[in-house]
Amino acid sequence: MKAFRNSWMQVGAGKTQMNWFRSMLVGSLAFTAACASGPQKKPSSLPETAPPAAQQPAPVQQKPAAPPQAPPGSAEEAFATALRSYEAGDLDAARKGFESVVDALPQSLNAQFNLGVIAERQGRPDDARVAYEKVLLLDPAHVPAVVNLGVMYREQGRVDESVALFERALKVPGREYDASLLNSLSITYRVAGKLDESEAAARRVLVRNKDNPGAYKNLAHVAYAREKYRLAELLAGTARKHAENDASLYNLLGMVYLKLDDRARALSQFQKAVSLDAKFLPGYLNLGALALSYRDYAGAERSFGKAVELEPGSPDAALYLAWALDGQKGRDPKKGIAAGEVFEKVLATRKDLPEAVCGAGWAYASDRAGWEKAIAFLDRCKALETTTDTDKQMITAKVSGLQNMLKAPAPAPAAAEAEGDGAPADEAIGGGGAQPAQGAEGEAEQPGQDAEGDATGGAGTQPEQGSDAAPEGNPPAQGTDVAPEGDATEGAGSEAT
């Protein structure tokens, strides 16, 4: 999660197949950290030196006595105005304001840092990277910039660069045990599959801060990855004692209970996660997956619909929503049309994705209004390399039937209603209805079982080992870094929301 830093000043640089359809439904759900898409979230305060669990705001530090009101046209006034624009959601105005501060005070770390945060929120990752790198040129030990840039590298698959960035910052005198850096490094090692190194980094946090929930959460994820689920439960519970309002911890516990085949407790944990944070995307994804496993398609539609609302550009969330709608087409053919439309949205960003191509064909086949589209998509599905010979024969028969029915006059409305060419929800034809996930060996998987990372199109995908054990970046800064006229303020560098 990215949010502004809000100190008054910080003086001086350096001081601071068809069967795939049934086998993917749940195993590939995204089990991610809170604020995995941090730049799109509301800002919170900057994590303290020994931060709590991911996305848990650090306590606001004591602010210094308010300085005299900034004179009109000063850098402080420009910064404050830009900050108000940011908080009001006017990112363009905020960007211009912070740019004016940087023009006046090139060494203003907070303003430069905030430009990076705004660039991320506006979907300009290259500009964000440049902004953070400029901060680090002025202050190589600027922890918020190191963390944000390291997270960007990790999310782009540049894991080695992320590790190198964190390790370099940890060599700076006084930063050897910085919890933000160590927790972020622990996550990155886990992403790289280096569990021993990930555990070592987390334990290093506890040397100086024995109650750090982020470190315990990282250790819980390592235990989960090693299939030591009772140990993961214990460690996550310890973290929860120190961060009881961290939604991602309840989500992690829900994942653990699924592994322990305790669905009731898993459900309660996922529900607790979204009750704590109404914008917690992983919780809704896992609730939807659990609903799918019980064939509660209406419930799955609600959960995945919320996920799509929270992340409209996510093709994965849209794909799951389409499956939930598809599962209801046997009772309501219009749900099939709706599913087909959502599958098409997925194809707008994932061209020729088999799940979406074939899914759209079978979904549109549920209602006469979608038959022509169904024929087109089923023909595309038939041409895919992943489609088996048996499924191709089914598609040929289905397309022939639809073509024949289209040649016949449309029935009267009442008869058309009764006709409902929709296949039953549990249709055996590939992609027909949403089913609980089947593992790579045909074994039923628990919903969300390996759902920490991005869906990859296969059953039982492994967790991304992502970013929910330490702050996903840092808040935008809430103050100028260099006092105008060189007038440094005592207590500069405190953060507040």
ZIMOQUI-V562772 format. One record per pair of residues at least 12 apart in sequence whose ideal C-beta (glycine too) atoms are under 7 Angstrom apart, sorted by the first residue. I is the first residue (numbers start at 1). J is the second residue. Records with the same first field share a line. If there is no record, write none. Layout:
I = J, J
This chain:
1 = 35, 38, 41, 44, 55, 471, 472, 473
2 = 38, 39, 43, 117, 120, 121, 148, 473, 474, 475, 476
3 = 43, 44, 45, 475, 476
4 = 43, 83, 86, 114, 117, 475, 476, 477, 478
5 = 46, 110, 113, 144, 475, 476, 477, 478, 495
6 = 477, 478, 479, 495, 496, 497
7 = 110, 477, 478, 479, 492, 493, 494, 495
8 = 64, 67, 479, 489, 492
9 = 479, 480, 481, 482, 483, 488, 489, 492
10 = 109, 110, 481, 492, 493
11 = 482, 483, 488, 492
13 = 107, 138, 139
14 = 139
16 = 109, 139, 142, 493
17 = 386, 387, 388
18 = 358, 387, 388, 391, 430, 431
19 = 430
20 = 354, 355, 386
21 = 355, 358, 359, 430, 431
22 = 435, 438
23 = 437, 438, 459
24 = 355, 437, 457, 458, 459
25 = 292, 323, 434, 435, 436, 437
26 = 289, 292, 293, 436, 437, 445, 447, 448, 449
27 = 437, 439, 445, 449, 450, 459, 460, 461
28 = 451, 455, 456, 457, 458, 461
29 = 285, 286, 289, 320, 448, 451, 455
30 = 282, 285, 316, 451, 453, 454, 455
31 = 255, 282, 286, 448, 451, 452, 463
32 = 281, 282, 452, 453, 464, 466, 468
33 = 54, 248, 466, 467, 468, 472
34 = 54, 55, 247, 248, 277, 280, 468
35 = 55, 472
36 = 466, 467, 472
37 = 311
38 = 472, 473
39 = 117, 120, 121
40 = 121
43 = 475, 476
44 = 57, 475, 497
45 = 57, 58, 60, 475, 495, 496, 497
46 = 58, 144, 474, 475, 495
47 = 180, 471, 474
49 = 178, 179
50 = 179, 208, 209, 212
51 = 179, 180, 183, 214, 470, 471
52 = 213, 214, 242, 243
53 = 213, 214, 217, 239, 243, 246, 248, 249
54 = 214, 217, 248, 467, 468, 469, 470, 471, 472
55 = 248, 471, 472
56 = 243, 246
60 = 495, 496, 497
61 = 494, 495
62 = 494
63 = 494, 496
64 = 489, 490, 491, 494
67 = 489
74 = 484
75 = 101, 104, 105, 480, 484
76 = 480, 484
78 = 97, 100, 101
79 = 101, 111, 479, 480
81 = 97
82 = 94, 97, 98, 101
83 = 478
85 = 97
86 = 476
91 = 118, 121, 122
94 = 118
95 = 115, 118
98 = 111, 114, 115
99 = 115
101 = 480
102 = 115
105 = 480, 482
107 = 138, 481, 482
108 = 480, 481, 482
109 = 135, 138, 139, 142, 481
110 = 477, 479, 480, 481
111 = 480, 481
112 = 131, 134, 135
113 = 135, 144, 145, 476, 477
114 = 476, 477
115 = 131
116 = 128, 131, 132, 148
117 = 476
119 = 131
125 = 152
128 = 152
129 = 149, 152
132 = 145, 148, 149
133 = 149
140 = 172
141 = 169, 172, 175
143 = 178, 180, 181
144 = 474
146 = 165, 166, 169, 181
147 = 180, 181, 184, 471, 473, 474
148 = 473, 474
149 = 165
150 = 162, 165, 166, 184, 188
151 = 184, 467, 472, 473
153 = 165
154 = 188, 191
159 = 188, 191, 192
162 = 188
163 = 185, 188, 189
166 = 181, 184, 185, 188
167 = 185
169 = 181
177 = 204, 207, 208
179 = 205, 209, 212, 214
180 = 470, 471
182 = 201, 204, 205
183 = 202, 205, 214, 215, 218, 469, 470
184 = 470
185 = 201
186 = 198, 201, 202, 218, 469, 470
187 = 218, 466, 467, 469, 470
189 = 201
190 = 221, 222, 225, 465
191 = 464, 465, 466
195 = 222, 225, 226
198 = 218, 222
199 = 219, 222
202 = 215, 218, 219
211 = 242
213 = 239, 242, 243, 246
214 = 469, 470
216 = 235, 238, 239
217 = 236, 239, 249, 252, 469
218 = 469, 470
219 = 235
220 = 232, 235, 236, 239, 252
221 = 465, 469
223 = 235
224 = 255, 256
225 = 463, 465
229 = 256, 259, 260
232 = 256
233 = 253, 256
236 = 249, 252, 253, 256
245 = 276
247 = 273, 276, 277, 280, 283
248 = 468
250 = 269, 272, 273, 276
251 = 269, 270, 273, 282, 283, 286
253 = 269
254 = 266, 269, 270, 273, 286
255 = 448
257 = 269
258 = 446, 447, 448, 449
259 = 446
263 = 290
266 = 290
267 = 290
270 = 283, 286, 287, 290
274 = 287
279 = 310
281 = 307, 310, 311
284 = 303, 306, 307
285 = 307, 317, 320, 448, 451
286 = 447, 448, 451
287 = 303
288 = 300, 303, 304, 307, 320, 324
289 = 447, 448, 451
290 = 447
291 = 303
292 = 323, 324, 434, 436, 447
293 = 436, 447
295 = 327
297 = 324, 327, 328, 425, 434
298 = 328
300 = 324
301 = 321, 324, 325
304 = 317, 320, 321, 324
305 = 321
308 = 321
315 = 346, 349, 350
316 = 454, 455
318 = 342, 345, 346
319 = 346, 355, 356
321 = 342
322 = 339, 342, 343, 346, 359
323 = 434
324 = 434
325 = 338, 339, 342
326 = 339, 359, 363, 433, 434
327 = 425, 433, 434
328 = 425
329 = 363, 366, 422, 423, 425
330 = 422, 423, 424, 425
333 = 366, 367, 420, 422
334 = 367
336 = 363, 364, 366, 367, 370, 422
337 = 364, 366, 367, 369, 370
339 = 363
340 = 360, 363, 364, 370, 373
343 = 356, 359, 360, 363
344 = 360
354 = 384, 386
357 = 377, 380, 381, 384
358 = 381, 430, 431
359 = 431
360 = 377
361 = 374, 377, 378, 381
362 = 423, 429, 431, 432
364 = 377
365 = 398, 402, 421
366 = 421, 422, 423
367 = 421, 422
368 = 410, 416, 421
371 = 402, 405, 406
374 = 402
375 = 399, 402, 403
378 = 395, 398, 399
379 = 399
381 = 395
382 = 395
391 = 430
394 = 429
437 = 459
438 = 459
439 = 459, 460
440 = 459, 460
445 = 459, 460
450 = 462, 463
452 = 464, 465, 466
453 = 466
478 = 495, 496
